[in-house]
């Protein structure tokens, strides 16, 4: 079962630059096709740099015990 993606959640996703990680700062729906996407502040990028990622491409980051 896939975890629901919410604001503040740490997530992982693949991009054209390889695997990325970050924190969700917003969740919205596309006006054209109603597909859900998240605005993710990417780790190890310029402060405040975000990337829009379809929700189906996100995974909740595993928590290390």
ABEGO torsion letter per residue (X at the ends): XBBBBBBGBBBBBBBAAEBBBBBBABBBBBAAAGBBBBBBBBBGBBBGBBBBBBAAABBBBBBBX
